[in-house]
């Protein structure tokens, strides 16, 4: 998912992104494309298991996905595991 060689060599079970998809937000004539990234990471600061470094890495990986997407993406939404 990332162009970072160090990240590319990590095992699949070390990845923070479980799946990703695009959603559209429609507001009148405006359309925004949202990249949704599902993760099992704890997203709430102060809760057990929260790791800001892992969250930062997830955000960086998702930003890299946005940059390499064929269609322009307007925003990122990080979604906890359902």
C-alpha positions as CSV (number, residue, x, y, z in Angstrom):
1,X,0.0,0.0,0.0
2,X,2.9,2.3,0.7
3,X,5.9,3.1,-1.5
4,X,8.0,2.9,1.7
5,X,10.3,-0.2,1.2
6,X,10.4,-0.8,5.0
7,X,6.6,-1.0,5.1
8,X,6.4,-3.1,2.0
9,X,8.4,-5.9,3.7
10,X,6.2,-6.1,6.8
11,X,3.9,-9.1,7.2
12,X,0.2,-8.8,6.1
13,X,-0.9,-9.2,9.7
14,X,1.0,-6.1,10.7
15,X,-1.1,-3.9,8.4
16,X,-3.5,-1.4,10.0
17,X,-5.9,-1.1,7.0
18,X,-8.4,-3.9,6.8
19,X,-10.2,-2.6,3.8
20,X,-10.9,0.6,2.0
21,X,-13.6,2.0,-0.3
22,X,-14.9,5.2,-1.8
23,X,-18.1,7.0,-0.8
24,X,-19.7,10.0,-2.4
25,X,-21.1,13.0,-0.5
26,X,-23.7,14.9,-2.4
27,X,-24.6,18.4,-1.5
28,X,-26.8,20.1,-4.0
29,X,-24.7,20.1,-7.2
30,X,-21.5,19.4,-5.4
31,X,-20.0,15.9,-5.2
32,X,-17.1,15.0,-2.9
33,X,-15.3,11.7,-3.0
34,X,-14.3,10.3,0.3
35,X,-11.7,7.5,0.8
36,X,-12.9,5.4,3.7
37,X,-10.3,3.2,5.5
38,X,-11.4,0.6,8.0
39,X,-9.0,-0.3,10.8
40,X,-8.8,-2.4,13.9
41,X,-6.6,0.2,15.6
42,X,-7.9,2.0,18.7
43,X,-8.8,5.5,17.5
44,X,-9.6,7.1,20.8
45,X,-6.7,8.8,22.7
46,X,-6.5,7.7,26.3
47,X,-8.1,4.3,25.7
48,X,-6.1,1.1,26.2
49,X,-4.3,0.1,23.0
50,X,-4.2,3.6,21.5
51,X,-0.9,4.2,19.7
52,X,-0.4,7.6,18.1
53,X,2.6,6.4,16.0
54,X,0.5,3.6,14.5
55,X,-2.4,6.0,13.8
56,X,0.0,8.5,12.2
57,X,1.4,5.7,10.0
58,X,-2.2,4.7,9.0
59,X,-2.9,8.3,8.0
60,X,0.3,8.5,6.0
61,X,-0.5,5.2,4.2
62,X,-4.1,6.4,3.5
63,X,-2.7,9.8,2.2
64,X,-0.4,7.8,-0.1
65,X,-3.4,5.9,-1.4
66,X,-5.2,9.2,-2.1
67,X,-2.3,10.5,-4.1
68,X,-2.0,7.4,-6.2
69,X,-5.8,7.1,-6.9
70,X,-6.9,7.5,-10.5
71,X,-9.8,9.7,-9.4
72,X,-9.4,12.8,-7.3
73,X,-10.2,12.2,-3.6
74,X,-11.4,15.1,-1.5
75,X,-11.2,13.7,2.0
76,X,-10.2,10.8,4.2
77,X,-12.5,9.0,6.7
78,X,-11.0,6.5,9.1
79,X,-13.6,3.9,10.2
80,X,-13.2,1.6,13.2
81,X,-13.7,-2.1,12.6
82,X,-17.4,-2.9,12.5
